[in-house]
Amino acid sequence: MEGLVVNGSFWRDRPVLVTGATGLVGGWLVRRLLDQQADVICLVRDGAPQSELARTGMANQVKTVWGDVRDRDLLERALGEYEVDTVFHLAAQTIVGIANRNPVSTFESNIQGTWSLLEAVRRSPLVRQVVVASSDKAYGDQGGSLYDESAPLQGRHPYDVSKSCADLIAQTYAQTYRTPVVVTRCGNFYGGGDLNWNRIVPGTIRSLLRGEAPVIRSNGLFVRDYFYVEDGAAAYTLLAEALAARPELAGESFNFSNQDGRTVLDLVQLITRLFGGGPPPRILNQASNEIPQQLLSARKAREVLAWSPQFDLEEGLKRTITWYKEYFAHEPDRR
């Protein structure tokens, strides 16, 4: 696909449902959609006053449907009453440690939530584009090679399995029911607004702001693609626009990645350098059910969608550090 061209007013007044709007990527996606004048409807299960959606006042600029993503009747009502055209399905339980401790709740949110949404979409004829957020974890352990969208989905641990299943369910609806759904598989998201402090980027930044040693739960040698959240939000909207222009993309999956794998220890050391120094990390070596190395090829997204990331890792981390410094400056009691 050469140089995808989309009308600059594509999102203006377009009714868009975002599930998972209080999460890291969801908050930035809502911001991007509002900037492009979309009519945004957010499905929200729990109040999240510290989320970007609430803190920035964006919650006052969107319509809110309170409920659980597993509630198909609620979803069908929302899609119908708000005449939704485009759906971004981001709602999920995203923490590996929580999935290990609570696999059933993770399966319910990530798997049942996906089939409930897609079944509601199947019954809602006005919906024309659906973007389902899968993950690089859906691939499971591929042995450390750079892998593309043809690699098998072979999660083995609770979180990974939940993403493999949700991904396959999305493909099922595309193939069997011609549901206009596409799937994203992204690297590890990071960026301002992530208040899950057990994640390596926000946890490290908070520790350094406190003058404390960052904590690495693993042995520090796991390799990951780290993907800046603003690039993620832009990729999601681009993919929805592409699906509108080329309906034959339904059922396709796309990796989004900087193709810049780093060990956890390398990442922590980079963040520390960008801070101008700090205590060396404490390595706990306590992580379990983690994939040793995940590296995504984004060649398909570059060739088919004419996509490229706008931020490399260092620039994304600089923007992220700036966000957290401003956050804690305004809320010093949380520091």
RODO-2510 file (C-alpha; in nm, 4 decimals, decimal comma):
residues 335
     n   res          X          Y          Z
     1     m     0,0000     0,0000     0,0000
     2     e     0,1791     0,3125    -0,1145
     3     g     0,1362     0,6238     0,0959
     4     l    -0,2014     0,5756     0,2587
     5     v    -0,3885     0,9060     0,2158
     6     v    -0,6751     0,9768     0,4539
     7     n    -0,9092     1,2749     0,4610
     8     g    -0,7822     1,5197     0,7227
     9     s    -1,1325     1,5447     0,8685
    10     f    -1,1740     1,1671     0,9027
    11     w    -1,2383     1,1749     1,2780
    12     r    -1,4415     1,4946     1,2973
    13     d    -1,7767     1,4201     1,4658
    14     r    -1,7213     1,0451     1,4143
    15     p    -1,8797     0,8443     1,7012
    16     v    -1,5978     0,6344     1,8500
    17     l    -1,6190     0,3885     2,1380
    18     v    -1,3019     0,3340     2,3420
    19     t    -1,2878     0,0516     2,5950
    20     g    -1,0055     0,0723     2,8455
    21     a    -1,0030     0,4522     2,8295
    22     t    -0,8671     0,4872     3,1840
    23     g    -0,5569     0,2839     3,0982
    24     l    -0,2205     0,4074     2,9754
    25     v    -0,2791     0,3752     2,6014
    26     g    -0,6499     0,4490     2,6312
    27     g    -0,5866     0,7906     2,7845
    28     w    -0,3489     0,8956     2,5080
    29     l    -0,5802     0,7541     2,2421
    30     v    -0,8746     0,9532     2,3790
    31     r    -0,6577     1,2664     2,3788
    32     r    -0,5637     1,2074     2,0153
    33     l    -0,9253     1,1465     1,9129
    34     l    -1,0458     1,4588     2,0932
    35     d    -0,7715     1,6622     1,9264
    36     q    -0,9118     1,5411     1,5941
    37     q    -1,2660     1,6343     1,7024
    38     a    -1,4074     1,2837     1,7285
    39     d    -1,7246     1,2194     1,9277
    40     v    -1,5766     0,9898     2,1914
    41     i    -1,7701     0,7419     2,4049
    42     c    -1,5746     0,5669     2,6817
    43     l    -1,6642     0,2414     2,8521
    44     v    -1,5470     0,2690     3,2142
    45     r    -1,5767    -0,0068     3,4742
    46     d    -1,4114     0,1464     3,7825
    47     g    -1,3597     0,5067     3,8839
    48     a    -0,9966     0,6030     3,8256
    49     p    -0,9446     0,9602     3,9508
    50     q    -0,5682     0,9441     3,8905
    51     s    -0,6051     0,8343     3,5268
    52     e    -0,5233     1,0787     3,2499
    53     l    -0,8884     1,0670     3,1458
    54     a    -0,9921     1,2112     3,4823
    55     r    -0,6890     1,4213     3,5804
    56     t    -0,6763     1,6226     3,2590
    57     g    -1,0483     1,6923     3,2393
    58     m    -1,0923     1,4790     2,9274
    59     a    -1,3676     1,2897     3,1093
    60     n    -1,5759     1,6078     3,0786
    61     q    -1,5309     1,6056     2,7013
    62     v    -1,6479     1,2488     2,6383
    63     k    -1,9606     1,0474     2,6931
    64     t    -1,9174     0,7808     2,9606
    65     v    -2,0873     0,4426     2,9712
    66     w    -2,0376     0,2804     3,3115
    67     g    -2,0104    -0,0955     3,3001
    68     d    -1,8066    -0,4090     3,2412
    69     v    -1,6663    -0,5083     2,9033
    70     r    -1,8052    -0,8594     2,9607
    71     d    -2,1622    -0,7218     2,9549
    72     r    -2,2680    -0,7842     2,5950
    73     d    -2,6140    -0,6304     2,6371
    74     l    -2,4625    -0,3100     2,7727
    75     l    -2,2148    -0,2960     2,4867
    76     e    -2,4873    -0,3540     2,2303
    77     r    -2,6960    -0,0770     2,3853
    78     a    -2,4008     0,1652     2,3804
    79     l    -2,3119     0,0858     2,0199
    80     g    -2,6720     0,1329     1,9108
    81     e    -2,7737     0,4375     2,1130
    82     y    -2,4569     0,6328     2,0331
    83     e    -2,4550     0,5164     1,6690
    84     v    -2,0930     0,4129     1,7026
    85     d    -1,8935     0,3954     1,3805
    86     t    -1,5480     0,2928     1,5103
    87     v    -1,4440     0,0851     1,8127
    88     f    -1,1061     0,0669     1,9836
    89     h    -1,1002    -0,2298     2,2188
    90     l    -0,8233    -0,1734     2,4728
    91     a    -0,9925    -0,2917     2,7935
    92     a    -0,7851    -0,5665     2,9550
    93     q    -0,6083    -0,6793     3,2673
    94     t    -0,2522    -0,6011     3,1594
    95     i    -0,0241    -0,6911     3,4514
    96     v     0,1606    -1,0238     3,4216
    97     g     0,1988    -1,0646     3,7980
    98     i    -0,1721    -1,0121     3,8579
    99     a    -0,2513    -1,2638     3,5829
   100     n    -0,0298    -1,5209     3,7545
   101     r    -0,2085    -1,4689     4,0871
   102     n    -0,5596    -1,4243     3,9454
   103     p    -0,5817    -1,6124     3,6155
   104     v    -0,9620    -1,6430     3,6072
   105     s    -1,0276    -1,2694     3,6392
   106     t    -0,7648    -1,2096     3,3689
   107     f    -0,9265    -1,4675     3,1394
   108     e    -1,2684    -1,3136     3,1994
   109     s    -1,1544    -0,9587     3,1253
   110     n    -0,9285    -1,0354     2,8319
   111     i    -1,1017    -1,3283     2,6626
   112     q    -1,4697    -1,3027     2,7567
   113     g    -1,4465    -0,9249     2,7241
   114     t    -1,3272    -0,9619     2,3668
   115     w    -1,5947    -1,2057     2,2550
   116     s    -1,8642    -0,9990     2,4286
   117     l    -1,7530    -0,6863     2,2459
   118     l    -1,7255    -0,8551     1,9075
   119     e    -2,0611    -1,0269     1,9450
   120     a    -2,2161    -0,6876     2,0289
   121     v    -2,0469    -0,5449     1,7180
   122     r    -2,1822    -0,8331     1,5074
   123     r    -2,5324    -0,7313     1,6148
   124     s    -2,4685    -0,3603     1,5467
   125     p    -2,4792    -0,2855     1,1731
   126     l    -2,3537     0,0743     1,2015
   127     v    -2,0068    -0,0274     1,3257
   128     r    -1,7619    -0,0098     1,0358
   129     q    -1,4171    -0,0427     1,1966
   130     v    -1,2925    -0,2285     1,5046
   131     v    -0,9340    -0,2235     1,6294
   132     v    -0,8569    -0,4911     1,8887
   133     a    -0,5451    -0,4430     2,0995
   134     s    -0,3577    -0,7693     2,1271
   135     s     0,0080    -0,7810     2,2357
   136     d     0,3493    -0,9197     2,1543
   137     k     0,2758    -1,1582     2,4450
   138     a     0,0208    -1,3340     2,2221
   139     y     0,3125    -1,4919     2,0376
   140     g     0,4450    -1,6598     2,3498
   141     d     0,8087    -1,7643     2,3467
   142     q     0,9415    -1,7696     1,9888
   143     g     1,2957    -1,8544     2,0905
   144     g     1,4351    -1,5039     2,0723
   145     s     1,4171    -1,4432     1,6965
   146     l     1,2702    -1,1311     1,5370
   147     y     0,9193    -1,2425     1,4529
   148     d     0,6484    -1,1225     1,2220
   149     e     0,2721    -1,1652     1,2012
   150     s     0,3024    -1,5149     1,0519
   151     a     0,4500    -1,6527     1,3762
   152     p     0,2142    -1,8848     1,5682
   153     l     0,0195    -1,7557     1,8670
   154     q     0,1412    -1,9847     2,1417
   155     g     0,1055    -1,8233     2,4822
   156     r     0,1650    -2,0633     2,7706
   157     h     0,1243    -1,8551     3,0862
   158     p    -0,1993    -1,6837     3,2003
   159     y    -0,1484    -1,3343     3,0578
   160     d     0,0097    -1,4582     2,7350
   161     v    -0,2680    -1,7158     2,6842
   162     s    -0,5352    -1,4510     2,7415
   163     k    -0,3875    -1,2368     2,4622
   164     s    -0,3423    -1,5360     2,2264
   165     c    -0,7076    -1,6299     2,2761
   166     a    -0,8429    -1,2773     2,2352
   167     d    -0,6361    -1,2349     1,9209
   168     l    -0,7708    -1,5598     1,7716
   169     i    -1,1278    -1,4667     1,8643
   170     a    -1,0889    -1,1391     1,6743
   171     q    -0,9652    -1,3311     1,3698
   172     t    -1,2584    -1,5728     1,4046
   173     y    -1,5122    -1,2905     1,3867
   174     a    -1,3374    -1,1435     1,0833
   175     q    -1,3218    -1,4726     0,8957
   176     t    -1,6564    -1,6255     0,9939
   177     y    -1,8835    -1,3217     1,0271
   178     r    -1,6966    -1,0668     0,8130
   179     t    -1,6694    -0,8402     1,1163
   180     p    -1,4543    -0,5381     1,0183
   181     v    -1,1873    -0,6020     1,2800
   182     v    -0,8084    -0,5640     1,2726
   183     v    -0,5585    -0,6537     1,5441
   184     t    -0,2587    -0,4664     1,6835
   185     r     0,0360    -0,6412     1,8465
   186     c     0,2660    -0,3901     2,0119
   187     g     0,5786    -0,3990     2,2195
   188     n     0,5859    -0,3004     2,5877
   189     f     0,4116     0,0345     2,6186
   190     y     0,5615     0,3102     2,8308
   191     g     0,4864     0,6786     2,8714
   192     g     0,3451     0,9424     3,0999
   193     g     0,0251     0,8489     3,2768
   194     d     0,1216     0,4926     3,3697
   195     l     0,0620     0,4734     3,7447
   196     n     0,1213     0,0991     3,7736
   197     w     0,4381     0,1392     3,9763
   198     n     0,5352    -0,2269     3,9486
   199     r     0,6037    -0,1660     3,5791
   200     i     0,9676    -0,1015     3,5119
   201     v     0,9533     0,2474     3,3561
   202     p     0,7251     0,4309     3,6042
   203     g     0,8702     0,2347     3,8968
   204     t     1,2252     0,3279     3,8009
   205     i     1,1400     0,6940     3,7475
   206     r     0,9603     0,7206     4,0820
   207     s     1,2502     0,5553     4,2626
   208     l     1,5024     0,7941     4,1062
   209     l     1,2861     1,0951     4,1918
   210     r     1,2903     0,9733     4,5523
   211     g     1,6655     0,9165     4,5480
   212     e     1,6068     0,5433     4,5927
   213     a     1,7532     0,2463     4,4071
   214     p     1,5299     0,1245     4,1225
   215     v     1,3969    -0,2281     4,1706
   216     i     1,4244    -0,4941     3,8988
   217     r     1,1989    -0,7908     3,9787
   218     s     1,3666    -1,0189     3,7233
   219     n     1,7336    -1,0960     3,6699
   220     g     1,7515    -0,7854     3,4504
   221     l     1,8362    -0,9822     3,1362
   222     f     1,4893    -1,0157     2,9777
   223     v     1,4832    -0,8457     2,6367
   224     r     1,1833    -0,6409     2,5266
   225     d     1,0713    -0,3951     2,2612
   226     y     0,9718    -0,0758     2,4408
   227     f     0,7112     0,1275     2,2520
   228     y     0,6237     0,4883     2,3341
   229     v     0,2556     0,5428     2,4081
   230     e     0,2027     0,8412     2,1755
   231     d     0,3350     0,6300     1,8890
   232     g     0,0908     0,3608     1,9965
   233     a    -0,2094     0,5937     1,9914
   234     a    -0,1087     0,7210     1,6475
   235     a    -0,0697     0,3652     1,5182
   236     y    -0,4185     0,2725     1,6393
   237     t    -0,5864     0,5647     1,4651
   238     l    -0,3838     0,5072     1,1478
   239     l    -0,4926     0,1432     1,1389
   240     a    -0,8598     0,2352     1,1774
   241     e    -0,8237     0,4868     0,8945
   242     a    -0,6562     0,2233     0,6785
   243     l    -0,9376    -0,0238     0,7428
   244     a    -1,1920     0,2406     0,6393
   245     a    -1,0012     0,2981     0,3143
   246     r    -0,9360    -0,0730     0,2512
   247     p    -1,2056    -0,2995     0,4006
   248     e    -1,0133    -0,6020     0,2751
   249     l    -0,7690    -0,5484     0,5640
   250     a    -1,0309    -0,6980     0,7995
   251     g    -0,8832    -0,9961     0,9793
   252     e    -0,5255    -0,8719     0,9417
   253     s    -0,2845    -0,8294     1,2329
   254     f    -0,0076    -0,5725     1,2560
   255     n     0,3009    -0,5531     1,4745
   256     f     0,4051    -0,2064     1,5905
   257     s     0,7535    -0,1742     1,7299
   258     n     1,0722     0,0317     1,7188
   259     q     1,2649    -0,2945     1,6628
   260     d     1,5036    -0,1873     1,9358
   261     g     1,5225    -0,4694     2,1887
   262     r     1,6798    -0,3807     2,5243
   263     t     1,7394    -0,5761     2,8413
   264     v     1,5584    -0,4521     3,1498
   265     l     1,8943    -0,3637     3,3026
   266     d     1,9930    -0,1620     2,9939
   267     l     1,6626     0,0236     3,0123
   268     v     1,7051     0,1103     3,3807
   269     q     2,0606     0,2277     3,3175
   270     l     1,9417     0,4474     3,0291
   271     i     1,6723     0,6058     3,2441
   272     t     1,9287     0,6641     3,5192
   273     r     2,1656     0,8299     3,2691
   274     l     1,8877     1,0566     3,1440
   275     f     1,8308     1,1578     3,5065
   276     g     2,1973     1,2524     3,5322
   277     g     2,2774     0,9610     3,7604
   278     g     2,1333     0,7790     4,0583
   279     p     2,1696     0,4686     4,2752
   280     p     2,2343     0,1379     4,0964
   281     p     1,9313    -0,0918     4,0742
   282     r     1,8437    -0,3694     4,3151
   283     i     1,8006    -0,6928     4,1185
   284     l     1,5555    -0,9243     4,2955
   285     n     1,5554    -1,2089     4,0403
   286     q     1,2031    -1,3032     4,1497
   287     a     1,0061    -1,2874     3,8231
   288     s     0,8233    -1,6004     3,7072
   289     n     0,6307    -1,6964     3,3929
   290     e     0,8094    -1,4294     3,1888
   291     i     0,9242    -1,4754     2,8286
   292     p     1,3050    -1,4291     2,8123
   293     q     1,3153    -1,2370     2,4835
   294     q     1,0562    -1,0766     2,2572
   295     l     1,1455    -0,8859     1,9440
   296     l     0,8826    -0,7754     1,6931
   297     s     0,9253    -0,7053     1,3241
   298     a     0,7208    -0,4017     1,2144
   299     r     0,7970    -0,4508     0,8463
   300     k     0,4339    -0,5215     0,7530
   301     a     0,3109    -0,1988     0,9169
   302     r     0,5809    -0,0006     0,7399
   303     e     0,5033    -0,1514     0,3994
   304     v     0,1237    -0,1828     0,4146
   305     l     0,0375     0,1223     0,6242
   306     a     0,3352     0,3461     0,5415
   307     w     0,3824     0,3641     0,9193
   308     s     0,6915     0,4618     1,1129
   309     p     0,7410     0,5570     1,4791
   310     q     0,7944     0,9224     1,5590
   311     f     0,9984     0,8663     1,8755
   312     d     1,3022     0,6512     1,9424
   313     l     1,3537     0,5046     2,2888
   314     e     1,5671     0,7878     2,4235
   315     e     1,3324     1,0619     2,3041
   316     g     1,0286     0,8740     2,4336
   317     l     1,1939     0,8290     2,7734
   318     k     1,2843     1,1977     2,7904
   319     r     0,9215     1,2916     2,7307
   320     t     0,8122     1,0316     2,9854
   321     i     1,0532     1,1570     3,2533
   322     t     0,9316     1,5131     3,1946
   323     w     0,5719     1,3981     3,2441
   324     y     0,6478     1,2305     3,5778
   325     k     0,8520     1,5250     3,7053
   326     e     0,5555     1,7532     3,6363
   327     y     0,3139     1,5011     3,7884
   328     f     0,5048     1,4753     4,1150
   329     a     0,5696     1,8492     4,1257
   330     h     0,1939     1,9041     4,1341
   331     e     0,1287     1,6084     4,3654
   332     p     0,4361     1,5987     4,5933
   333     d     0,2594     1,3850     4,8554
   334     r     0,2539     1,1004     4,6014
   335     r     0,6270     1,1217     4,5476
***
